[in-house]
Amino acid sequence: MITIILLLCLYPPVLGEEYGNLEFNDNIDKIFSDLEPDSVGHRVPRQVNKLESKPHIIDFKVKTTIISRYAFTAVSCTMINRVSAAKEGVFQIQIPAAAYISNFTMIIGGRVFPSEVREKEKKLKGKKKETKKPGNGAKADNIESEMETFRIAASIPGKNKATFLLAYEELLQRRLGKYEHVTSVRPQQLVSKLSVEVNIVEHSEITYLETPQLRNGRTSSSTNTGNPNSKPEAPLSTVVNRTKTTCKVTFSPNIMQQARIARNGMLGDFVVRYDVERELGIGDIQVLNGYFVHYFAPKDLPAVPKNVVFVIDTSASMVGTKIRQTKEALFTILKDLRPEDHFNIVSFSNRIKVWQQGKLVPVTPDNIRDAKKFIYLLSPSGGTNINGGIQTGAALLSDYKANHRRTQGSVSLIIFLTDGRPTVGETQSSNILSNTKEAVQEQSCLFSIGIGNDVDYRLLERMALENCGMMRRIYEDADARTMLKGFYDEIGTPLLSDIHIDYTEDTVEYVTQKLFTNYFNGSEIVIAGKLSDQSTDSLHVQMKASNSDKSIMLEMDVPLQDKAKEVEKNIKSLVNTTTEKDYIERLWGYLSVKELLQSRLRSESSRERETLSDQAKNLSLTYNFVTPVTSMVIEQPDIQMDKPRDDDADDADPLDEEHREKPQSLHRNTKQPDVSVKKPEKKIIISKTSADGDPHFVVDFPLSKIAVCFNINGEPGDVLRLVTDHKNSGVTVNGKLVGAPAPVNSHKKQRTYFSTITIMVSKPQRSYIEITPRKVILDSKDRMVLPCDKTSAVERDGLAVSIVGKSNITVTVQGSVSFVILVHHYKNPAPYQRDHLGFYISSSKGLSSDSHGLLGQFLYQEVSITEMPVNVTIHESLLNGTKSNQEPQSPSTALKLKDRLVPAVKKQRKIHSGRHQVDCWFVKNNAAKLIDGVYQDYVVSHLFDTATGSDMYNEL
């Protein structure tokens, strides 16, 4: 188990939220006596003293969405510090060892602490690597061979709360004919609101689904102690809703139900297992957004005969439970050998013992009986000669295959088990690896099993990977007998060997592994790649493999466009986030990183390892995966508390200077650590339609290839309606003006700028964003306050806020509406200058044709250039107070918009802080006749006005 610890030292700042009236769980006894009067003997002990000494978890939620085996999991944990002094809160959860964390954020007392994935710093030579072993106490109950512990500690200000948000992704592996998703439910406290939700969206029909009882780290994931044909009973409070291809499983026990399971909050693992229908043929190919994934799991094939040698450690350290459980597992495995199989047994310690010298024997009742007797008499003693045991087992297989030509269609396996490091014979790992590779000679596959905490797992993993096998670890106090048997069941029935899967070369690129030594019954081959041309109509797929002494070849032309439409239709109404909608691309990135890291582990060349590391690093950074070549860094941004006064941005943050200068780094050993939201890029989409500066408005009419500009001379304190589409897309944007003296000799009396921009969103849920030159306040499910001088990003419920420090803020709604707000700061402002904001419409695809506002009304309009008639020109001059005895005027230029003629003159405007210049037609007098009505019609009562009561624009 790998434990990650990050301690953030936060000194108690001004409180943003009071929790003085919280009474929940003050007396757990009373709650239970009310809920279950007759269960006095099962009442939970009082927890008041514990709650006073540490923050209490009030909300613990885990939500997983599995789309065609690829799982996205989001964890949210909220805790309260109910006392006045700051207390340390610990967020701890187990996650699958194969998962890559893709986001981590903390919200503490209204402050947001995002994280960032960076390239892992190279360790200095000579610096000792610090290692930590799993401790005792609470962690002892969490030991699980395929789980790792993510742990982070932070100081929570008094009378305040903290929320920890963690997300990770994984590809579910098919084992023994089922996919299994595991959610660790161990909050270490009883929680008032606890829920686990697992959503499954599959392309094929879901044929099997089960939710067995909660399990702890010592129980097997694949055993069923009752009737093998019956499904285990689901945990209490589990609700299952399913259709043909979808399923929603929820587990939400109340406090009483939690206490029945475990009074300390260590409930266990919530497991969902399922499988899908498979058609005979080439497999299931899915296409989406230029990427494809191919699932291949044939069925109803005869088993391939196997030649297997069991190489068992019988050194002194195996004495007791280890050797007893190993013997019991071998007894069961021997019963499962098929009549066409051949086998032998090798034991190693100081001495190498072979059951049947120089040969493999067929599976007969007599041979099975004699083999059991040999195993029964094994007695642990001496050291550990790993090299000798492997060499002997490999030699037995090589000699057998050389002397028996009829074994060509069979599969050869070495199942190697040890509990320690090499202590006898060859002890250098590099030599053992090279000797093993030379002895195996790609004629067999080596599957290694490590028992206990003293095993060199890196050595076992490399031995397996370099010889087409895999490694499984079994911790000290786990049920070795059951896990050994389960591991053998996964590899005990080979169906195919030498599998080659090819695709049209000029159609695909960057395809993951296509050659596989064996395919075992109940497993699945997964291949992903990128389409070279998304407009290609079809993809030719060819599969070649061997089954015993027969060759198999399957071919198929896959209609790519039809497949893409089919997948889009399947996930359209069921998948919400942008990340999940790109599940095939992210699956490809996940598989590619895994394979690059495995290749790096197998490589013997330092130059090649460096190249593979760089490729894995670049992909990890692209997809925000924390892997062995990246690390997660948690910045401590200078985020202000949500206080009622407006000058909070000038207050000094009481964070430790050392912590501010040196961001904390979070690593998850050699496996995979954590990541956060994607780092915003400084490059923004250039947009002409804007309101910036004094304020100067620019409207781009792309269909007409014309830009129009105008000024609004408002009053300080006015709130202008910039965009409104509240009834359709649910979006409204307002801007508040602040005043400043006009420059000397200016024709203006005063200047005005936008001091605040507010964006209101009502769909899919109500959210408010308030932006000033110093901070961004996001009010949604939680209230967040982020500084404008720090780079960060937040995404939730279709609303994304991305800040590039001291530069700009991008707000994206449902992926189809995007606004960019420029932040203008002055280091030494003149009297007529004020820190202010510029508003730009970057993307308006999601806004409807009914949009209005000073900018919104032009989004779907067209304008043309014409000439103003002479009589109209004179009339305009009279209205403007020009002398009537002037010479007759020639026709002037005008804009034609909605049957209105609007006088205009050619002008140039600078936008984007002067970096870009726009040629535009300028309209005077507060955009008279250009806008519907007059500018005062766009002054609203307050910043959060959405004008839902009456639509004033219908009256204009």
N, C-alpha and C positions, 0 to 999 in steps of 0.2 A: 504494500500500500504506500502511495506517495502522498505526503502531506505538504500543503503549501500554507505558509503563514506570512501575513502582511499586517503590520501594526501601524496604524495611522494615529499620530499623536495630535489630537485636536483639542485645543484649550477651549473651555466653555465660553462661547461668544454670547452676544445679546440673543435672547430667545426669540425664535420666530413663531412658536406655537405652544400654547399651554395645554397640559393634560392633567390639570389638577383635580378634575372631577371624575377621573376614571375609577370605577369601582369593580370592574370585572375581575374575577378570580381572587379577590381579597380573601375569600373563604371557599376553597375548593370543596371542603366538606359539605357546606350548605348546598352548593350546586348539585352534588351527587345525591344528597339526601332528598332534595326536591324532585330530581329526575327519577330516582329509583328508591322509594321508601323502604323496600324490603331487602335491600342489598347492603345492609350495614357492615357485614363482614368484608365487603369488597370496596369500601370507600377509600378514596385516595387520600394520602396524608396531606396535612396542611402544607402550603407552599409559600406562605406569606413571607417568611424570613428569606427564602431563596429569591423571591421576586424583589425584595428590598436590596439585595446585594448584586443583582445583575439584571440587565434589561430583559423584558418579557416579550416573546414572539406573539404577535396578535394576528398575523396573517401569513400563511405559508401556502403558496400555490405553485403547482408544476403543471405546465401545459405542453403536450407533445402533439405535433402534427406529422404523421408518417405518410409520405407521398411515394408510392411505388418503392417501398423498402427504405427510402431515405428519410431519416427522422430529424426534425427540428424540435428542440426542447428549450423551453423558456421557464426559468425559475424566478419566483418573486418571494422575498422574505422581508416582512416588515416587523420591527421590534420597537418597543417603547422603553425609555429610561424614565421611570416614574419618580425618581428622587431628584433632589436639587443639584447634587454633585454629578459631575461627569462619570460615566461608567463604561467599562469595556463591553462591547457587544461582539459576539462571535457568530459568524455565518459559516456553517459547515455542511457540506453535502457530498455524497459519493456520486461519481459520474463514471460511465463506462471507460475503461482504459483505452478503447479504440476510438473514442470520440475526440473531436477537436472543438475546443471552446471558441466561440465566435463573437462573444460580446460580454462585457462585464462593466457595470456602472453602480456606483453607490450614491445615494441621496441621503445626506445626513443633515438634519435640522434645516432643510430647505436648500442646502448647498449640494451641488452636483459634482461628483468626482468621476469623470469618464476615464476610460483607459485607452491605451493605444498599443498596437502591435508594432514592434520594431525588430530589426535584425539583431539576433543574439550577439552580444559582445564576446569576442574571443578571449578565452582565459589566458592569463599570463603564464608563461612557462615557469615552473617551479612553485606555482601557487597550489597548495593542497586543496583538493575538492572536499567540501564539507558534505557529509552524508548524514541522513537522519533515518533512523528506523522507527517504525510505528511504535507508539508508546502503549502503555497499558490503559486500564480504566475504560472510559467510554469507547475508545477506539478498538478495544479487543473484540467487541461485539460486531465490529464492522468489517472484519477481515473477510475478503472475498477475492478470489483469484483474478477476476476480470473487472474489478472496480478500483478506482483510485479516489482519494479524498481531497476535495478542494476546501481549503479553510482560510478564512481571512478574519482578522480582528480589527476593530475600530472603536475609538472612543466616541461615545454618544453624549452630547451636552445634556445637562439636567433638564427634566421636564420636556423632553423632546423625543423625536423618533428617527429611525434610520431604515431605509429600504435598500436591499441588495438585489440587483438584477443580474442574472447569469443566463447565458444562452450557449448551447453547444449542439453540434451536428454529428451524425454517424450514419453509416450504411449498415443496416441490419444484415447479419449473416444467417444464412439458412443452415440449420443443423438438425439432423435427424428428422427432416421433413417439415420443420416449423421455423418461423421467424420468432424471435423473442425480444421484446422490449422491456427493459428493467428500469424502474424509477425508485430511487432510494428515498424512503420516507422516514427520516430519522432527525427530526428537529431538536431532539434532546429535551423537549418540554411538551407539555400538553398545550395545544393551540386552539384558540377559540374558533378560528376560521382556517380549516385545513382542507385542501382539495387537490386531487390529481385528476387530470383529464388527458385521455389519449384518443386522438382522432386518427383514423386510418382511411386513406383514400387510395384505392387500388384500381388498376386498369382492368384486371380480370376479377372474376367472381371470388369472393372470400368463402372458401369451403370449410374452414376450420377456425374456431375461435375459442379460447379458454382464458380465464383469469383465475389461476390457482390461489390458494391461501398465501398470505404474506410469508416470506421466507427470510431467515437470517443468513449470515455468511457461511454457515456450516452445512446448509442443506443443498442438495443437488438441484440443478435447474432442469433436469430432464427425467427425473424419476417420478413414478406414480405408484404409491404403495398399495393402492386399492386395485379395483378391476381395471386392467389396461385399456379396456374399451370405454370406460366411463370417464367423464370429465370431472375434475376436482371442483369442490364447492368454492364459489367466489367469496372474497373477503366481505365482511359485514359492511353494508352501506354502498356496495358496488352496484351501479346501474349500467346496463348495456342496451344501446339502441343501434340497430344495424339495418342496412339495406343490402342489396346484392353485392355492391362493390365498395360500400363505405361502412364505417362503424365508429361509434362514439362510446367510450368507456369512461365512467366517472367513479371516483372513490373519494367520498367526503364524510368521514366519520366525525361525529360530534365528540365532545370531550369525554362523555361517558363511554362511548364506544372505543375511543383511543385508550382510555385507562384499562379497559378489559384486555386490550392487546398488550400494552406495556405502559406502566405508570411513569416511566422515565422518558417517554416520548420516542423511544427507539423502536418504532413500529416494525421496520423491516423493509424488504423490497416488494414493491407492487409490480407484478409481472403480467404482461399480456403476450400470449402466444397466438399465432395465426398462420394460415397458409392460404394459397390461392389456387384456382383452377389452372391447369396447364394443358395446352394443346400439343399434340404430337407434331414434330417438325423442327424447324430451325430455332424456335423460341420466341420470346416476346421482345419486340423492338419498339422503343418509344422515341419520338422526335419532338424537340421544342426549342425554339429560338436559336437554331443553328447548331445544336448539339444532339447527340443520340446516345441511348443506352440500350444494351442488348443483354437480356436475361435468358440464360440457357440452363435448363434443369430437366433433362429427359427422364422419362419414367418407363416402367414396364420392360426394362432390359435385363437379360440374364447376367448374373454376377460373374465377374472375371476371376478365375482362379488366382490365388495369391500364395506367394512364398514368403513366410514371415519368420524372423528370428527375434526373440525376446532377449534383450541384453539388460540384466538386472543387477543393480548395485547391492552387494551383500557385505559392505564394510561395516565396521563396528558401530558407526553412527546410525545405522538402520535398525538397531536393536529395539525391541518393544513394539509400540503401536505401528510404526512405519512398515516393518517387515511383515507384521501380522496382516495389515490391511492390503499390502501388496500381494501376499499369497492368496488372500481371499479373492481379490480382483482377478488374478491369473486363473484360479480355479474356474471362475465364471466364464472368463474369456475362452478358455480351452473348450468349454461346452459349445461355444458358438462357432467354432471352426467348422468349415464345410468339408465334406468328404473329398472334394477335388483339391483342397489346400494342402500345402506341405509346410512343416515348421520345425524349429529347434529352439533350445533355451541355452543361454550363456549367462553365467554369474561371474562377477568380478569383485575382487577386493585386492589383497596382496597377490592372490592366486587367481588364475582364470580357470573356470570349470565349464566344460561343455557336456551337455546331457548326452547327445549322440555325436560321437567324434566323426568329423569329416563328411557329414551328410545332413540332408533334410529328410524327414520321414513323413509319410502320408498320414492323414487323419483317420485313425482306426480306433475302436474301443480299447484295444490293448495299449496302443501308443499313448492315448489320452490318460489311461490309468497309470502308466509308468512315468509320464511327465508330471502328473500330480504328486507322485511319490517323490520324485526328484525335488520338486518345489517344496514339499512339506519338510524335507530334510535339510533345506538351506539354513545355515546358521551364521549370523553376522559376526565378523571379526576382521581385524587388520585395517589396512589403508584403502585408498580409492585409486585404482588404476583405470581411469577413464579411457585412455588411449588404447590399452591392451584389450579392453572389452569391446570397443568399437572395431578394432582391427580384426579380432576373431570373428565377430558377427558378420562383417562385410566379406571376409574370406569364405565363410560358409556359403553365403549366397552366390558369390562369384563362381566358386567351384561347382556348385549345383547347377547353375545356368550353363556353364561350359560343358558339363557332362550330360545335360538333358536338353536336347534341341527342341523338344516338344514344349518347353516352357516359354517359347517365344511370345505366346499370347497371354502370358500371366503377368501379374504385378508383384514386384519384390519390395518388401518393407522391412526396415529395422525399427523396432520399437525399443527405445533406449530410456532407462529410468535410473536416476541417481538422486542422492540427497546432499551431495557435498561437492567440494572442489578437488581437482587432481592432487593427490599426495604421494602416489607411488608411480614409478616408471616415468614417462614423459609428463612433465608438469607445466610446460610453457604452452599457453593457449594458442599462440600462432603456429607452433609445431603440430599441436593436436589437430587444428583445423586443416592444415595442409596434408597431414597424414590421412585424415578422414576422407578428404576429397579424393586423394589418390587411391585409397582403398575402395571407395564406393564406385568411382569411375562412371558416374551417371547411369549405373545399371540398376540401382535401387533408390528408394526414398527413405530418409531417416527422420523419424518422428521422436522428438526428445521430450521428456517429462521431468521436471524438477520438483522435488518435495522438500519443503521447509524453507528456512530463511538463510541458510548458509550456502546456497547453490550459486554458482557463477551463471546467472541467467543470460548474460550477454554471450557467453561461450555457447550455451545450449541453443540460443536463438540463431547464432551464426551457423552452427553445425547443421541445424535444420534447414535454414534458408539456402545455404550453399548446396544442399543435397535434396532439393525439391520437396521438403517436408515442412512441418510446422512445430512450434514449441508450445507446451502448455505448462503452466505453473500451478502448484498445489501448495498452499500455505500450511504452516506447521500444525495447526489445530483443525484443519479442514477434514472432511470425510474423504480420505484418499481412495478408499475402496470404491465408492460410488463414482468419484470423478475419473478414476482410471478406467472403469468399465464404460462410462459415458464417452470418454475420449476414444476408446477402441471402437465403440459402436459407430462413431463418425467416420472412421477410416476402414472399418472391417468389411465393407461391401463395395469394392471398386466395380464400376459399371463400364467405364471407358478409360482408355489410355492413349497417350500421344494425340491429344486434341489440338487441331489447328483450325482457327477461325479467321477467314480472310474477307476483306471488303474491297470493293472497286477502288483501286489505288488513287485515281484522280478525283474521287468523290469525297474521301475522308482524309483527315490528318490528325496528328497528335493522339493516336489511338492507344489506349492502355493495353496491358498484357493480352496477347492473342494466342499464345502457346501454353498449353497446360499438360503436365505429365500424366495426371490422373483426374478422373471425376468420380467422386464417391456418392453412393446412394444417399439421398436426403440433403445434399448440399446444393450449391448453385454457382454457376460461372457468371460473372458480371463483367462486361466490357463497355467502356464509354469512349467517345471520341467527338471530334468537331467536324462538321460538314464543311468541305472546301467551298461549296457554292450552295447557298440556301435555296436557290431556285431550281436545283436539280430535281427531276421528277422521281427517279428510282435509285435504289442502292442494291447492288448485287452482293449477296452474302453466301459464302461457301464454308461448310464445316466438314472436316475430315477427322476420323478417329478410328480406333481399333477396339473391338469387343471380342475377347478371347482370340481366336484365330481368324476372325472376320474383319474386313474393312468396311467402314460406314462412311458415306458421303451424302450430305444434304445440301441443296442449293435452293435459293429463293431470290426473287426480285421484290424488294420492299418498296411500296409506293410512298415516298417520303411526304409528299404534300397531304395525302389522305391521313397518314399517321400523325402529322403535326396538327391537323384540324381535329382529329379524334382526341388527342391529348389535351388540347386547349379547351375543347368542349367538356372534357371530363373534370378538369380542375377549375373551370371558370367560376362556378358558383360556390365552390367548396374551399378554395384557397384564398386567403386574404392579403398577405404581405407580398411585397415585391420579391423579397429574398426567396420565399417559398415557391413563387411562380417561376423562378429560375432554378428549380431543383435539379434538373438534368445537368446544367452547367456546373452547379456546385458539387454534384455527385462526381462529375468528371474531375473537378479540381481536387476533391477529397481522395479519389482513387489514385490520381497522378502523384500527389504528394506522398501517399503511402508507398507506392511502388518506387519512387525516387529514393526514399529513405531506406527501403529494403535493398535497393541496388547499391546504395552507399555502404550499407553494412556488409554486403558481400564483397565489395571491391577490395583489391589488394594494392591498388595504385593510389598514391596520395594525390596526384594530379586529378585522376578521375573522381576521387571522393570529393575534392574541392569543387569540381564542375557540377557534380550531382547535388552537392549541398547548395550551390548557388541557384540551381534550377528549382530545388525544393523551396528555398527561401523566397524566391520571387513569386512562386505560386501561392505560398502561404501568406505573403503580404497582400497579394491581389485579392484573396478571399478572406482575409482577416482570420486566418487559422493560426493558433499558437501551437507550434510544433517544436521538435528538438532543435530547429535552426532559427526559431524566432522566440521572442520573449514578450511578455506583457508589461507595460509600464503604466503605472497609475500616477498621473499628474495631480498635484493639489492646487487646482485653480483658485484664484482670488475671487471667489464667488461671494457676493454680499448676502447677508441674511435678509429675509423678507420683513423689513421694518416699516412702520407707518410713516417715517419721515423721508424726505426726498433727497437728503444729502448723504445717504449712506455710502455712496460710491467713494466718498473722500475719506472714509474711516479706514484706519489701518487694520489689516487682518491679523489676528493674534496667532497665526500659525508660526511654528518654529522656522526660523530662517534656514536652518540646515535642511529641513525637509522640503522647503520651497525651492531651494537651489538644486537639490539632488533628488530627482523623482524616484519613487520607490519602484523596484522591479520585482515582478512576480514570476517565478519559474516552477514548472512541474517536472522536475528531474529530466531524464532523457526521453520521457514520453512527450506529452503535449500540455502546455500551460493554458493561459487564458488570453482573451482578446476583448476589444471593446467596439465601439461604433467606428465606422470608417472615418479616417482622417480627412477633413474637407480639403479640397484643392483650392489654391488661391485663384486659379483661373475661373472666371465666371462667363456666362453666356452674354454676349453684347446685345443690348436691347435699346431701341430708340425711344419707344413709348415710355415716358417717364415724367416725374415731377421732382426737380432738384433745384438747389440753390435758393433763389429769392422769393417765391419759387417760380422757376421757369418750367413750363410744361412743353413737352414734345410728344406729338402723336404721329406714329408711322402708319401709313396706308399702303401696305405692300402690294395690294391688287392694283392700286392706282399709281404705284411707284412715286408717291409724293409724301413728304413729311410736312406737317403743320405745327407751328409753335405759337404759344401765347403766354401771357403772364396773368397771375391773379394777385391783385393788390388787396389782400385781406387785412383784417385787424388782428393784433396779437390776442391770442385766446380763442380765435375762431377754430372750429373743428370742421374740416372739409371732407365731403364724401368723395373719395377717389374712385372706388369700384364698389358696385353692389350687384350681387346676383343671389341674394339670400333665398329667394323662393325656389330656385332651381339647383345650382351647385352648392348653395349654402354658404357662399363666401361673401364677406363684406370687408372693405378696407377704408379706414378713416385716417386723417392726418391732422395734428394740432399745430397751430402756428405760434411761434414765439417772436417777439419784436426786438429790434435793435435800431440804434440811431443811424440815419443815413450818412454816407460819407460827405465830407466837405464839398461844396459846389455841386452836389447831386440834385437832379430835378425832383427826386423823391423826398417825401417827408420822413419816411422811415423804411426799414427793411424788415421783411418777415421770412422765417425759415420754418421747416418742419422740425419740431423738437421731439415729437412722439408719433409713431405709426402704430395703429392697432389693426390686427387682422382677426376677424371673427369667423369661425367655421362651425356650422351646425350639423354637418353630415360627415361620417356616420354617427358621430356624437359631438356634443357641444364643446368647443375649445376656444380659448382666447389667447392671443399673443400680443403682448405690449412691448414695443421696442423703443428704447431711448439711445442716445449716443454712448451710454455707459453700461446698459444691461438689457437683457431679454428676459421677460417674465412669461412663462408658459403655464397657463391654467388649463389642465385637462383632468385626468384622474387624480394627479398630484400636482402641487404647485412647485415649479422649478424656477430658480433665478440663476441666470448664467451671465458672466461678464462679457462685454464686447471686445475686451482686449486679450482674451484667451481663445485659442482654437478648440472647439468642441462640437459635438453633434448629438442630437436626440431624435429618435424615431419611434413613434407609437401610433397605433390606430389610424394609419394612413396619413399621418401628419409628420413631416420631417423638418427639423430646424438645424441648419448647418452654419456654424460661425467660423469665419476666418479672422483670427485675432487682429484688431485694429484696422480692419479692412471692410468686410461686408458680412451680411447675414442673408442666407437663402432660405426661404420658406416654401415648401412644396406640399401641396394638398392632393392626396389621392393619386400622386404621380402625374397629374395632368394639368395642374395649375401651379405656376412657379413665380414667385416674386423675389427680386433682389433688392436689398436695402443697403445703400452705401453709408458708411459711417465717416463723417467729416469732423476731424479733431484739429484744433489750433493750439500749437504749443505756446505761442505768444500772440493771442488774438488782439486785433485792433478793436477800437470801441464799437465799430459797426459789424464785427464778426461774432458769430455764435456757433458753438458746436451744434451740428444739425445732421439731418438724415436726407438721403436722396432715395426716391422710390422708383423702381423699374419693373415693368411687367415682362418677365423673361419668357413665360409660356402661358398662353390663354386657351389652350385646347379644351380644357374642362369647363370653361365659362360658357354660358348659353348666349344665344342671340338677343335675349332680353336684358342683358347686362347693361348697367347704367353707371352714373357717376361722372365726374369731370374727365376721367380717362376711359372708364368702362363703356361709355355710350358709343365710342368710335371703333370698338373692336371688330364689328361686323359691317361697318359702313364703307362706302366708296365715295371718293371726292374727285372732282375734275377741275381743271383750270379753264377759265373763260375770261371774257372782257366785260367790265361793268359799263352799261350804257351811259352816254354823256349826261342825259337828264337825271339819272340816278346819282351820278358823280356830283353834279351841282347841288342836288338835294342834300346829299351827304355833307357837302361843304357848308351849306346853310345851317344844317343841324349842328355842325361843329363850330359855328360862329365865325366862319371865314367871310371876308368882305365880299359884298355882292357885285362890286364894280370891277372884279378881276376878269382877266381874259378867259374866254371859254376854254374849258379843260378837255384834253383828249381822253379817250376811254382808258380806265385803269384796270389792272388785273384783279380778278375776283375768283373765289372758290365757290363751286356749286355743290351744295350738300343738302340733301332732303328738300330739293326745290327752293332752297334759300341761296341768295347771292351774298357772299361775304367778302368785303374788301380785304386785300392782303398784299403785303410787300415782301420781296425776297430778302432773306436774312440768313445769318449763320449762327448756330448755337454750339457751344461746347458742352459735352456731357462726359460722364464717367471721370469726374475730377479733372476735366480739361484734356484727357488723353485722346478723345475722339471729337471730331467736328462734324456737324450735321448741317446740310443746306436745307432750309425750310421756308415755308410761306408763313409770315408773321401776321397774326390777327390782333388788332388793338382793342382797347376798351374792355378789358377783362373778358376777352373772347366773345364779345357781343355777336349774336346771330350764329356763331359757330356752335356754341353749346345750346342745348335745349333750355329755354328760359334765361334767367340771369344768374350770375354767380352766387348771389345770396340764397338762391334756392338750394344750393349744395352745402350750406352751412347747417350742421346738425347740432343737436342739443349737447351731446357728450361723446367721448371717445368710443364708447361701446354701443352707440346707437346703430341699430340695424334696420330701422324704418319698416318693421314688420306690420305695424298697425295700419298704416295707409301708404299707398304708393304714390308719392307726390309727383313722380315723373309722368304718370298717366295724365296729370292735369296740365302739364307744361305744353 
